Structures are given as structure tokens and as C-alpha cells.
Amino acid sequence: MTNTLSTTFDPADIEARWYAHWEQNGCFRPERPDAEPFTIVNPPPNVTGSLHIGHALDNTLQDIVVRYERLRGKDALWVVGMDHAGIATQMVVERQLEAQQDKRTNYTREDFVQKVWEWKAESGGAITGQLRRLGCSMDWSREQFTMDEHFSKAVTKVFVDLYNDGLIYRDKRLVNWDPKLKTAISDLEVEQQTIAGSFWHFRYPLEEGVTLADGRDYIEVATTRPETMLADMAVAVHPTDERYASVVGKHVILPITGRRIPIVADEHADPELGSGAVKITPGHDFNDFEVGKRAGIAPGEMLNMLDAEAAVCQTADGLIPEVYLGLDRFEARELVVAWMKEFGYLIPFKTKTKKGEEVEHDAEPRQIATPFGDRGGVVIEPWLTDQWYVDAEKLAVKPIEAVRSGEVEIVPKTWEKTFFNWMENIQPWCVSRQLWWGHRIPAWYADDGRVIVAEDADAAQSLAGPGVKLVQDDDVLDTWFSSALWPFATLGWPEKTDLLEKHYPNNLLVSGFDILFFWDARMLMAGYFNTGSKPWEKLYLHGLVRAADGSKMSKSKGNVVDPLILIDQYGADALRFFVAAMESQGRDIKMDEKRVEGYRNFATKLWNAVRYCQTNGIGASQSIAAPEARLAVNSWIIGEVIETKATIEKALADLRFDAAANAIYHFVWDRFCDWYLELIKPVFAADGADADSPPAQETRAVAGWAIDQILVMLHPFMPFVTEELWHAQAEFQGGERPYELMLAAWPDPQAELDTDAVAAIDWVIALTTAVRGAKNELGIAPGVKLEAWLPAPSPLATRVVERSAAAIERLARLTPLHLGEEAPAGAAMQVAAGEDAFIIPLEGHVDVEAEKARLTKAMEASQKEFGSLDKRLSNPSFVEKAKPEAVEKAKADAAFHASEIDRLRAALARLG
């Protein structure tokens, strides 16, 4: 037995070696044709993406579940793949062309798409290697891509089916338009930024002969986007606003264009905000679009004043003066404001100086929430255009019923309210994008005006008839459309494959709450429409990983954490354990590198514990069932395994990853390493029992078995170090394991809890912990032996002291122990173990009066500091106005001093 572990734990050496071994040997999808299926699909990362801390959280949680179910003997399939990421990928390739003084439009559509495929082959999908570094046990042999041929066919079929059922249609509506990329984008691709802006007030003249009740011949409107007045189509006032009741139905004459537009009553206008009158530009504002429709303006009649690059173009009524045409929207803004000021339509914003003098300004300065495209980086323009839409309202009916009935469970349940609120007020889903890379929309426009939707050009021609000229729609589908099919199209749908039959519906989906609507809800819609069944049984929504101060991570703030750097520093196991231990039912996680480092130390502690065991002849176990145990300490550790196993199973069934991680952590660190190994030392002491004595043999068997159970239970969280130790334990004995740890069986101790042994060892631990704590508080050296009295011992105390006095002397440093005797008079401290209270005289060990003075002084200092902090935290002004990190620090400091007061008060009580 010479193959002992190295003295140092090196994650980097272990991780690459074991991942390659698992993948090459098919461990991620072992052949289990008759086993119960367990299926999960990963949210497909963008082909352009790289691993970020959110991916690390999301994929670690999935891997924990998959590894756990695989250990439980299930046919666990974790579907892996990538999304073609239409906008992001096209941008990457276009940037490459720009670097070569080239551009997309120099190529045919087909040639450009070929260049994208070439880029994917050379550079795309780097994230798949990074997921491997994280330890994700995905079935790479079946890696999917949303542009694969079989997947593309599924996408086309769904579009055609939806169209034939009247659930996809072409319509003119407002979309989020990116003027740089020249495409519609989804809400998820819009970032709201608060920027410095202005609020202008204008006079809109009433038509001749019309005045307000106060005699004014104009209505005052205010706007942050003056340029859009070139396409105004109404002014809205609230139906109950008496100031404007007499002019509802009348008209104003727009400055600059001279357009005559109506005054309409609509609840969108807030009587308490500004003048209570709102300019309505239905072709360039989402709220105004709805007001316009309620006012009877059809979308086809709404005026559009901008082209695809957000430059001013002529409206349908031809009323925009030529000087504005071709101007960028922001250039047009400046010209509009200048014109309105020059001709007396600008109402100045007035302020007063410190001396009370009135000063006029063109506009009121304001911080304005402004939408930016997350890819193009420019201000998004609400733009009226023809696009393809899915009737999401009808498709949402079955998902709503499924969640309400419990057929589909959302965890945490608190997210259900948000789900229902969105689904019950869902808007049509714009699924067309003005790109070349993606699934091209299977629609053809005939020269006779018809629109033909079919699965391919031949089918379209057949439907159109011979001789009819067809031109295919240039647009592609939103990537969320194709990824909505992920749970079933990845399994071979629409073909009736064995894989689909066995693994659909999936068991679980793990997702960030931020894509609940963009992906999760749409999978529910697609699943029910295309298969008639739910896509998965349960949806788990986790939170975000935030910076240490609680703020959202962003490149602009410079607070983004690279998980690959953390893996390089501390190992993948440490990072995985951190996100698992911190993931508490969807709450956001604050990044804490010190805790990642702490979990690296945890792995090191386990490594050293196994190495210590090997030096005492403890190797791999040959049994799944717990060995027979006569020694109380061995019965106790078997009981601890039983209870830890049950706790982890309950936690993972409830998707409480933090509870599961903390259960195995405390068992390994506290119970096994700190207590069990300490308690069994006498068995292996140099002057102790024979190496082949029954106690030594039993302890080696139980300790080796307990290590095996630790490795199996910890494996889902820390797969690399556990796999290494699993094999190292067998190699230490000169053998090898017949299978990898990731394919082992979940613990099955096949033993009953020995309540007497558990009670006895827990009593010794409680006594030892109490004595050590009391010594520390009173400044007594840890190694000092103390005499103790227990006047009225419990039956448990009597039994334990009779059998384990030597262990109590060694661990608690108490000797001699006087049971059933009254303690001598004098200063003493009391320590408790269960219902027993030991009295320990302090004479000769502590200067009681000096110690009382020291403790009193320290307690008064903590009381003073606590009082100051409590007063600050009770002040609403401080809590509301101080920086969040300052408030958090004050709370933490207050909690510390409250704890110190309790500790010091207890120490004083011990001194009598």
C-alpha cells in the first residue's frame, strides 16, 4: 500500500485529465435502455458566446441534477447545443469583412451565408470547450445546432403549420428597430439606459375660432422627442379633464407641417402630468400606437417619417418641408426646436437664480430612460413596418391552464404571478428579422399579389400554379422562434423517434428568470401546439449573479467576473460549489471570491483527510451497504451518512441547491474531518491496538465506506476531486475501481440509525465544543486540563463517562471527572452537554476579578458601538439616502456587536 495521495491538491492537473476520460469513454450517456429516463436541455448558448458567470450558475445547477439522477441509475440525458444567434453572428462576420475593407452587400445572400458557416467551423462555439472546463456532463455525441438540417426542417414545418392554422400572419405594427443593424429586434435585445436629455414645451395652435375655457387659442404639449411632431396625428387629453372638455373633437394646426389633427379623449393622457395634453405620433411610439388605434386610425394610415437608417423621409401626406428630408433624426430635432423657437411656438422653461432673477431656457433638463440596442449600440426607434407575427394570445391559453392546474410547476412558486400577468396580457410576437443569417421565412410573394407559405420552393410553386412568378421573403426568423422548439426538435421531432418517445416531455428546465418570457413561455406555447404536450414537468428559475456590492455586472462598470479566471485560480469544483451553496430558490447571488477560495480550501481539506486515512491503512470500500459496527463512533458516522443522504435527497427534490450543498459541506468538514477522524485516532495510535485487531479492522472498513459515501454524495457538486479520490482509494490498495465514480450507485447504507451511539457521540462533541468555547472566552490555553464536577448526571452522561473517560480527557481536556458529587465552593464556570451542566472551578486558572473587568470593558464598548449603529439604522434618512453598501456594512457591524454582547455576557455569567 504505497500509492498514497500527493501531498498537494492540484485542480488543474485533475480536471483536464478526468473530463477527457469521461467524454472518451461515453460516461455522459451510459447505455441504460431499460432505465427510467431523466431529461434536461440546456438553454443553448449563442455560437458567438463565451462562458460568463451566469452560464456558470445555470449550467452548474443543471449538472448537479443530471449527475445526481445518473448516480440514482436513471437514463439521464442532458441535451446540449448552440443557438445560431442571428444578429450576433451576422455582426461578427460583417466586422471581419469591414476589417478587410469589405462588406456584406458585396456578396450574394448565399455567398455571405457560406462565409458565416466558414466562420462557425473555424471560430464559432468556443463556449462548448468552456462548458467542458466547468465539468458539464452533457451528451456531446448528440450536440445540436439550431441551423442543422433536421432542426431547420422542424422550424419550417412549425411556421407552415402555424400559418395554415391562422396563427401566423403579416401585419403593420410598431417594432423595436435598430437603425444601425437595420432590423427589428426583440425586447430582450433592448437595454434601457438613463441619459441626460431635455423636455421641451410647445404651443399647438387651435383651429380658427376655437379656444379653451381660459381663452387660450393653443394647447400646450411637452415632449422629449420634438422631431416626431413632423408625424403627429392627434393630441390626447383625459376624458375627465374639464380644461379640455370643450375642444375634444376639435382640431389643432401643427406648426411646420400645417397638418390638421384632432383632439381626442383617451385615458393615456395624465391630467396631473404637465399640461395634461399629449402629442400622439402613432407611427413612432408604442403608447401612441395604441392611442391611435383607439382613436380609429388604422395602422396602414399611420404616418411614418423615418427610413430604415432613422433619417427623415416624406410622410404619406407629403407635408414635411424638404429642408428636413434626409436629416438624421437628431439633426432634425435641433432644426425643429430652432424653428419652433424662431416662430414663437416654444414655451421657455423658467428658473430663478440665487438672487431671485428669472432665467429662461429652451428646455427643462431631465434624465430620460432611453432604449438602446444591445448589439448595435444606438438608440432604438419604434418603427412602423410590415412584419410577420405569431398570435401569441391564442397560443398562451394552454400554457396558462397548465401552470394554473399544476400540470407544469414553476419553482419558486412566487414567479407564477409574474407569469400569469405577462401571459394574460401578451402581445403579438414579431418573428421576422431583416437579416441574411438564420432560418429564411418560408413565404413567397406571387406576381398576382398572393402570399404563398410552403415548406420549400417547389411546394410553393405547386400551390401558386404553373407560370406564376414567385419571390421568397428576404427576412429570417427570430432566433427565439427556433429555440422555442428545443425540447422536442433536438430529439428528432417531427419524426417519431425512440429518443423522442422516451425523453419527451423533459423532466426539468433550469433557466434564469430573465428569459422566462423570451424562451421558457414560448417553449410552453410551442410544446403544446406542436406535440400536444408540455415540454417539461418543472421549470426552475434561478436569480442573477451580481457584483459583490449587489449591483448588476456590466462591462461598462468594469465589474464583470470571468469564471474561467476563477477556475484557473481555484478550480472548477470550488466555483461550482460556490454557486450551488449560494443559490437559494431564485434569489440573486452576490459574487464573493473569498468564498470561492474557501471552497477550494474545502476540497483541500477533503484531500488531506483522505490522505490521512491512507496513512492509517484506510482504502476503498468493497460494499454499498454499511459495514457492521460495534464501536459507538463507527455506528455514529454511519448514522451521519444516513441522515446526510436523506437531507440531500429532500433538498434536491425541492430544488434547494443551497440546502443540499450545505448538508454535504457540514457533514464532510464538521462531522467527518473534525470529529470522526479525531475520535478514531486512538484506534490507530502508535501504542494502541494491533493493526489487525477487531476495532482497527472495523474502523478501517467503516472509514473507507464513509469516504466512499462522501465521494458519491459530493460528486454532483465537485465532480473532479471526487473522481480523483475515488480511484486513488482503490489504487492505494493496489487495485482499481470497476467503474468511474460518475457511474457509481447512489448511497444505500441498508442500516438502521443507532440512536444510542448517535446520542453518546453527540454528547461528547457537545461537551468538547462547550469547553473549548469557554476556554477561548476566558483566555485559558486550549491544552490545559481542568477538573470537572457533575452533581446530577443523566443516565446518558453516566454511560458515556464510564465508557469514554479517556476520549473525554483527550478531546475536552477534562480530568478527573466527578460524577454525583457536589462541586467545591468558589469561582467556577458551567458548560453544558445536552441536559447535563458541568461545574469547572477556575481557581488557579483565571484571575477572576481581572477577567471580569476585561470582559465588562469589552462588553460596554460593544454596547456603545451597537447603540450608535442601531440609531443610524433606525433613521429612515440614512437607510434611504446612503449607498446600499454602506447600509449593508452598518447592518453587518450591528449584527457583529449584538453577537459580541451575548458572548461576553455569557462569559461573565460563567465567572459567577
N, C-alpha and C positions, 0 to 999 in steps of 0.2 A: 504494500500500500504506500507507494512513493509518489503517486501522481497527484500531489496536493496542489491546491489553487495557488496562483501567483499572489504575491504579497500586495500587488496593486490592482485596482479595478480600472480598466481602460475601456470605456464605452465604444470609442471609435473602432477599436480592433474587433470588438464583438459584433457590432451592428451590421457592417457591410458583409461580413462572412455569413452570418445567420440568415440575412434576408435572401442572399443569393441561393443559399441551400434550400430554404423553404420554397422559393419560386421554381428552382430547377427540379425539385422533387415532387411537384404537384401538391404541396401541403395546403395550399389555399382552397383547393376544391377536391378533397379526397373522394374516392369512389364510394358513395353510400346510397345506392339506388333504392334501397328499401327503407331508408331512414326518413323520419319526419322532416319535411322541408322547413327551412327558415331563410327568408329572402329579404334583402335590403338593397336599395340602389343609392349610389352616391349622387348628390347634386353635381351634374357634370361640369367640371371647371372649364373655363374658356381655353381654347387651344393656344391662345396668346398669353395665358396667365402664368404666374409663378406663385409658389406657396406663400400665403400670408398667415398671420396669426389666427384669423377667422377660419381659414381652411384647417389649421392645426387643431382647433377646438372641434369643428364639425366632424372631421374625419377620425379623430381620436375617439370620440363618443361612439361613432359607428363601429370602429374596430373593436372597442371594448365589448359591444353587444355581440358582434359576429364571432369573436374568439370565444366568448362565454358560451354561446349556443353551439359552437363547434365542439367545445370540450364536453358539452352535455350530449354529444352523439348525434346531433342533427345534421342534415344535409344542408349546410349553411352556404348560401350563395350571396356574395356581395358583388353586384353588377358595377362595373367600372367603365368609364368612358369620358369623352370630352365633347364639349359643345363647339360648333363651328364658329360661333361668335361673329356674326355677320359684320357689324360695324367695326369692331376692334381689329379683326383680321384684315379687312379691306384697308383700314388705315395703316397697318403695319407695312403691308406690301406697297401701298401708294407712297409711303415715306421712303421706302427703299428706292423706288423709281425716281422720286424727287432728288435723292442724293446723287443719282446718276444723270441729273438734268433731263429726266424723262417723266412721263405722266400716263395715267391710265387711259386717257382718251386717245392716245397714240395707238391703241390696240383694239382689236375686236373684243367683244364680250368674251368669246370662247378663249382667245389667247390670254386675256387677263386672268380668267379663272384658272387656266392651266398654270400661270405663274404663281397663283395662290397655292395650288396643290404642290408645286415645287417647293415653295417656302415651307409648307407644312412638313414635307418629307425631310427637309434639311434642318429646320429650326423650331417647328411647332411642337407643342406637347412636352416642353421641358418639365412641366409640373408633375408629369407621371413619375419621373425619376425622383422628384422631391417627395412625392407621396410614399414612395418606397423607403426613403430615408426616415420618414416618420413611423414606418413599421406597418403600414396599412395592408392587411391580408386580403387584398382584392383578387378576384378571379381574372388575372391578366390574360389568360388564354382566350377569353371571350371579350376582350376590350372593344368597346363600341365607339362610334363616331357619328354624330348626327347627320353627316353628309355621306355616310356609307350607302351603298346602292340599296340594300334591303331597307334601310331606315328611310331613305328618300322616297321609296315606293310607298311606304306606310304614310308618310306625310302627304303625298299627293292624293292617296286614297281618302284620307280624312278630309282634305279640302273639298274634294269632289262630293263626298257623302254629305258633308255639311251644306254645301251649295244646293244639292238636289233636295235636301230636306228644308230648304228655305232658311237656313241658319247662318249662311254667309251671303253677304250682299255688298254691292258697291254703293257708296253714298258720299255726299259732300258734307264734310264736317270739319270742325277745327281740330288740329293736331299740334303736338309739340314739334315744331320744325327747327332743325339745326341748319342755319344758313351757311355754315362752313362745310358741313358734310352733305348738305342738300338732300336730306332725308327726314322723314318722320321718325321720332324716337319715342320710346316708352317712358312712362312716369319714372321708372326706376333709373333711367339714364339721365334724369334731370336732377341737378343739385341746386338747392336754394342757397344763395349767398346773400348776406346783408351788406349792401354797399351804400356809399353816400350818394344821395340823389336830391331831387327838388320836387316841390309841389306847387304847380302854377295855378292861378285863379284867372278865369276868363269871363268876359261878357258875351253871351249868345243873344243877339237881338231878337225880340219877339216880332212876329209878322205885323205888318201895318195895322194899326187900330186896336191892337191887343196890349193890355197892361196887366200887371199884377195888382193885387188888392192894395198894396202900398204905393201904387202909382209908377213903379219902375217899368221901363219898356224893354227889360232884358232879364234873362235868368243867369245867375252866377253858377258856373261849374268849375270843378277843380280836377286836375289830372297830373299824373307823374309821366305821362307819355303824350305830350302835345301833338306830336306828328300824326297820331292816329285820328285827329279831328278831320283830316282830309277824307276819311271814310266813315265819319259819324253818320248814323241813320236815325237816331232818336235821342231825346232827353227823357230820363225816367225820374218820376217823383213818387213818393209813397202815397198809396190810396187815401190815407187818413190825414195827410199833411194839408191843413187848411190854407196855408200860404199859397198853394198852387192849385187848389180845387177849381178855381175859375178858368184856368188855362189848359187843363187836361183835355186833349183832343185838338187843341190849337197847335200852332207851329212856331218854330224859330227859323231864322235865316242864318245859315252858317257863314261866318266870316271866311275869307279866302276863296272858298268854292262857290258860295252863294246857294248852296243846296238847301231846299226847304224840307225840314224834317219834323216829325210830330213830337208832341209832348205826351208821354204815356204814363199811366199809373201802374207801378209794379213794386212789390214788397222788397225787391232787391235794393231800392233806394232807402237809405237810413236817414230819417228826419233829424237825428241827433248829430250826424256827421257832416261837418262843413255847412254848406248852404242847403243840404237835403236834396239837391238835384244832381243827377249823374249823367254824364255823356255816355251814349251807348254806341259802341263800334262792334257790331256782332261778328264781323269778319276777322277780328284781331284780338278778341278777349273771350275767355271761356265763359265767364259770368254773363257778359254782354250777349254772347251767342244764345244762351237760354232766354234772356230777356227779349231778344229779337224774335225768337220763335213764339214766345207767349204773346208778343205784340202782332203776330200774324205775318212776320217776314219769313218767307221760305228760304232755306239755306242757299238755293240756287240764285236767289235775288240779293243775297248779302254782298256788299261791296268789298272787293279786295284791292288794296293799294300797294302791295309789296310783291316782288317777284321772289324766285327761289333763293336769291342771294340777299334778301331783305333790302333791296333797293326799291325806291318808289316807282310804281308803274301806274298807268292810267286806269281809273275805275271804269266800270261799265257805262256810267252816265257821262263820262268824258269831262268832268268838271274840275279836275285837278289842273291848275295852271302849269304850263310847260316848264317853267323855271324849276319846278320840283322834280320833274321826271328824271330818273336815273340817279338821283341822290341816294347815298346811303341813309338808312333810317335815322341815324344820329345826326348826320348833317342836315337832314330835313327838319329835325327837331329844332335845331338852332335857328333855321330860317323861319319856321313857323312862329317861334317865340318873338323873333325880331319884328316880323310883320305885324303880329298882334299888338306889340308894344307901340310900334310906329303909328298905327291907325286907331289907337285908343281902346283896344279890346282887352288889354292886360290890366288886371286889378293888382296893384302892388301889395307886397307883404310888408307890414309896418312893424318896426321895433323901436324901442327907446334906448337912448344912451344912458350912462350913469348920471348925466346931468339933466335927464328928462327930455332931451331933444328927440323928436320923431325922425326916424330914418326909413326911407322906402327901399325895398329890394324887389327885384323881378319875381323872386320865388321864395317859398319857405323851405329851408334846408331840412331834409329828412333822411333817416336811414331806411332803405327800402329793400324788402325781400325780393330778390331778383333771380329768375331761373336761368341756370347755365347748363349747357350740355357737358356731361362728364367726359366725353371723348373730344368733341370739337373745341371746347373751352370758350365758346362765345355765348352771348345772351340768346336764349331760346325765344322764338317768335311763335305765338299762337297763329296758325295759318290755315286759311280755309282752302281745302283741296279735296279732290276725289281720291278716296282710298277704299280698300276692302275692309269690311267689318264683320266680326262674329257677333251673333245675337247672344251675348253673354247672359242676359236676363233669363232666357229660356233654359240655357244650359246650367244655370245656377240652381234650378229648382231641386234636382235630385241630390246634389251635394248638401244643400241646406237641410233637406229631410234626413239625410244620412247622419249628419252631425247631431241634429236635434234628437233623433231616435236612439243615438248611441251606437249605430252601426259602424260609424267611424268615430274614434276617440281622439280628442285633441288634448295634449298634455304640455303645459299646465292648462287646466280647465278654464282658467281666467281668460285665455285667449279666445274662447268661444264667443264672447260678447263682441269682440272686435271683428271676428269672422262673420257673424251674422249681420252686423251693421254694414259691412262692406258688400257682402253678397246680396243683401236685400235692397241695396241702393246701387247696384252695379250698372255701369255704363257700357255701351257697345265697345267692343275691343278692336282697335285698329291693328290689323295684322299685316299690312303691306309696308314695305320699306323700299326706298329708292336706291338700291344697291345692285351690284353685279354678283357679289359672293353670297350664296345662300340658296335656298330652295325656290326656284323660279315659280311664280304663281301660274298654275295650270289653266289659264284663261286666254282665249283667243278672241280678237275683235274682227268680225266679218265686215267686208266692204259694203254689206247691205245694212249695217248698223246693229246686227245681233252680237251678243256676247255668248261665246261657247266655252263651257267649262268641261274638261275631259282629262283623262289620265295621261294622254300623250297626244302628239300632233296628229297621228293617224286617226285616233278616235275622234278628235275634234273635227277633222275634215269630213269624216263619215257623218257626223251629226250635222255639219253645216251643209253638206251636199256637194256634188262634183262641180268644179269650176268656180266655187266661192273662194275668194282670196282671203286668207287669214293672217293676222299678225299677232304674235304672242305678247301678252302683257310683259313690260320690261321689269316690273317690280319683283322683289323676292319677299318671302315670308319672314315675319318677326321670328327671331330665334326662340322666343318663349313658346311659339306655336309648336315647333318641332319638339322642344324639350318637354312639353306637356304630355307627349306620348311615351316618355322614357320608361315608365314602369312595365309597359307591355310590348312596345316596339323592340326593345332590347332583347326580349325573349322570343322573338320571331314573328309576332303578330304582323300582318293578319293571317299568316299561316297557322294552322292548328298544331303547333309543335309540342313534343313531350315536355320541353322545358317550360313552355307557357302553361300547359295544363297543370304541371306540378308546382310552379313557383309564382303563379298569379292567382289571386291578389298577393302582393308583397305583404310581409308581416308588419313592417315598421318603416317610417320615413323620419330621418333626422334632418332638421333644417333650421337655419337661422330665422328668427321671427320676421326679419326684414324682407323675406321673399314669400311670406305667407300668401299674398295675393298674386304676385307675378308668376310664381311657379306652383306652389302647393295647391291653391284653389283651382288653378287651371288643369292640374293633373286630375283632380276630382271630376271636373267637368268632362275632360277627355276620356277618363276611365269609364264613367257611366255611359257616355254617348257611344263609344266605340266597342266596348266589351259588355256593357250591361251590368258591370260590377264595379265595386270600389277598387281603387288602385292599391290601397294598403289599409290595414286594420287600424293602425295607430299612427298619429303624427306627433312627434316630439319637437317642440320649438325651444331652441336654446337662445341665450342672450348674446351680446356682443362682448368681445374682449376690448376693454378700454385702457387708456393710459393710466399710469399709477395715480394720477390726480383725479381720475374719473372722467376726464374729457375724452371725446371721440378721437381715435387715431386718424391722422391725415398727414400726407406728405408735406403740405404747406406749413403745418405746425412743427414738423420735424420730430414727431413723437411716435412714428411707426416702428414697431418691433419686428425684426426679421427672425422668424422661427428657425431658419437654417443656422443663423449665428448662435442662437441658444442651443441648438443641437450640437454644434461644434464645441461649445463651451462645456455643456453639462450632460450631453447625451440625449437621445430621443426619449428614453424611458423617463427621465426627470421631467421633460417638458410635457409628456403625455400625462404623467401622474399629476402635475400641477393643474392642467386644465380640467382633469376629471375631478380632483378634490375640490376645485373652486366652482364647479358647475352645479348650481343649486336651483333646479326647476325653472330655468329660463331667466334667472337674474343675470345682469351684466357682470362680467369678471374684470376686476382691476389687475392690471399687469403688475407682477411683483417678482422681479428677478431673484431676490433673496430667497423666495420660497422655491423657485426652480432649483436654485443651488441647494436648498435644504433637502429636496427630494433626490438630488444626486447623492447627498450625504446618506440618505435613507438606503439607496441602492448599495452604497459602500458599506454601510453597517450590516446589511444582509450578507454581502460578500464576505466580510470579515467573520461574521457569525458562522457561516458555512465552513470557512477555512479553520476556525477554532474547533468546530465539530470534527473535521477531518483529522486534526491533530490528536483527537481522542478516539480515533477509530470509527467514527460515525460516517457511514456512506449511504448509498441509495437503499430505499426500501424495496422489498420484494412483494409487498402486499398493498392492495387497495383498502382492505379492512384494517381497522386499528389493531395493533398487536395487543396481546394480553398484558395487563399492567397490575402489579401488586403494590408498587410504591405509590404513595399518595401524589407525589409530584408528577409522576407519569400519567396517572389517572386524571390529574388536573389538566395537563396540557392537552390530553385527548378531548376532555370536555370543552376546553377553549376552542379547539378546532371545530367541534360540533356547533358551538354557538356562533362562531365567526362565519362558518359556512351558511348557517340559517340567516344571519344578518345580511350577508352579501346577496343571497338569493332573494330575500324580501326587498332589498333596496333596488336591485336591478329589475325586478318585476314591476316596481313602481317608478322605474327610470330615475331613481335618486342616485346619480353617479357620485355625488359628494359623499353620501352616506356609505356607499359600497367601498369607495376608496379609503375613507377614514376608518372603516371597520378593519380592513386588512392591514392598514398602516399601524394602527394601535396594537393589533394582535402581534405583528412582527416585531415592532420596536419595543413596546411595553411588556407584553406578556412573554414572548419567546426569548428575545435577546436580553432584556433587562432582568427578567425574573427566572424564567425556566433555566437558562444556561447558568445563572448564578446558583440556583437551587440544586442543580445536578453536579456541581463541581466536586463536592465531597466524594461522589461515586468514583471520580477519576483522579482523586488526589494521589500524589506520588506514594504516600504512605497509607493509602486507603485500600479498597478491595482489590482482589485479584482481577486481572483483566477479563478472565473467563468466569468470574463469579456470577451467580444469577442476577443480582442487582445491576451489575455492569452490562451484562448481555441484554437484559430487559431495557435498560436506559438507552443503549445504542440502537436497539430496534425501534423504540418509541421516538427517539430524537430523529432518527433517519426518516421515519414515517412522517413525523410532523414537518420536517423540512420539505418533503415531497408535497404535502398538502399546501404548505405556504407557496411553493413554486407554482402549483396549479392554480390556486386562488388569486395569486398576484399576476399571473401571466397575462390576462386581458389588459391589464393596466401597464405592466412593464414586461413586454414580451422578450426583449433581447437578453437582459441579465438573467431572467428566469430560465430561458432556454439554455444558456451557457452553464448555469449552475446545475440544471437538471442532468446534463450529460457529464459534467465534472464530477458529480457524486458517483456515477457509475464507473467512470474512468479511474477514480481514486481507488476503487476496489479491483481494478484490473479488468473490468468488463465494459459493456456498452449497453445503452438502452435499446430495446427493440423497436422503439418508435420515438418520434420527436415529441417534445412537451406539448406543442400546439395541437397534437392529435391524441393526447392522453385523455383519460376519463376524469370527469369532474369528481371531486371527493365524495366518497361514500363510506364513512367510518364504520358503519354497521356495529355501532356500540351505543350503550346507554350512558347517560350522564351520571357519573359517580358523585352524587350530591355531597356525601361526607368528605370526599377528597377535595372537592371544589371549596367547600366551606373551610376546611382546615388550611389549605394553602392561601386562600384569600385572607384568612385571619392573620397568618404570618406576614403576608405582604402589607396588609393594613397597619399592623403594629410596626413593622420596619419603616414604612413610609412616614408614619406619625413621629417616630423617634428621630429619624433623620431630619425631618422638618423642624421639630422643636429644637434640636441641637443647633441647627443653622440659625434660627431666630435668636437664640440665646448666646451665640458665639462659642459654643462648645465644639472642640475639634471632633471630626467625624469618627476617628478611631478610638476615642475614649470609651472605655467600658463603664456602664452605670448599673448600680444595684436598683432593683425594682420590686415593689410590693403590689399584690393584687388581693385585697382583703376578701372579696366575694367573687371568686372566679366562676364563670359559666361552665357548664359541662363541656362545651367545645374547647374553652381555654385549658381546662384541666387535661383533656385528652391530648391536645396539641403539645402542651408543655411537657407532658410525660414522654411523648414520642419524639419530640423535635427540639429539646432544650439546646442541643449543640447547634442546630441550624439557627435558632433564635439568637444565641450568643454570637455566631459568626456574622449574621446579617444585621440584626438590630443592635448588636454590641451591648446586650443586656445580660448581666450575670452578677451574682446569682439572682434567681427569681424566687420570691417568697409568696407562695400561694396560700390563701386562707389566713394570713397574718396581717395585723394592723401595722401600718407604716409608722416609723418614729416621727415625733414632732419636729417642726422646723420647716424652713422654706423648701418647697418642692414643686415640681410641675406634674401635670396629669397628661397622659397620652391615651388615646382610645383605640381599641381594635374591636370592631363590632359593638357588642353591648358591654364589653369589659373596659374598665378605666384603670390603668396602671398609675401608681404614685411613685415618682422618682425623686428622691432627695437631691438637693442641689448644693448642700454644704460641701465646700472644698472644690467645687467645680465652677461656681459663679459668684462674683461679688454682687449679691442680690440688690443692695441699695444703689450701687453704681449702675447696674444693668437697668434697674427701674428708671433711674434718671435719664439714661441714654435713650431708652425706649420712649419715655414720656416726651422728651425733647423732639425726637423724630416724628412722633405722632402729632404733636402740636404743629410742627412745620407742615405736615401733610394736610392737617385740618385747615390751616390757614390758606394753603395753596388751593385746596378743594373749594373752599368758600369763595375765593376770588374767581375761580373758573366757573363755578355754579352760577354766580351772579352775572357773569358775562354771558353765559349760555341762556340765562333767563331773560336777557334783554332782546326783544324782538328786532331792534335796530341792528344789533351785532349779527344775529343769525341771518337776517335778510340781506344786509349790505356787505358783510365781509366775504372774502373769497371762500369758495367751498372748501378748499384745502385747509384754510385757517380754522374754519368751523370744525372740520373733522379732527384736526390736531387738538383743538380745545376739548372736544368730547373724549378723545383718547387719553389726554392728560388727566381729565377729571376722573375717568374710569380707573386709571392707574392709582391716583391718590386715594380714591374710595377703597380700593383693594388694600392699599398700604395701611389705611386706618384700621381696617378689620384685622389685618395680620398683626399689627403692633398691639392692638387691644387684646388679642388672643394671647400674645406673648406676655403681656403684663399680667393677664389673668393667671397664667401658668406660675408666675412668681409669687402669687398669693397677696 
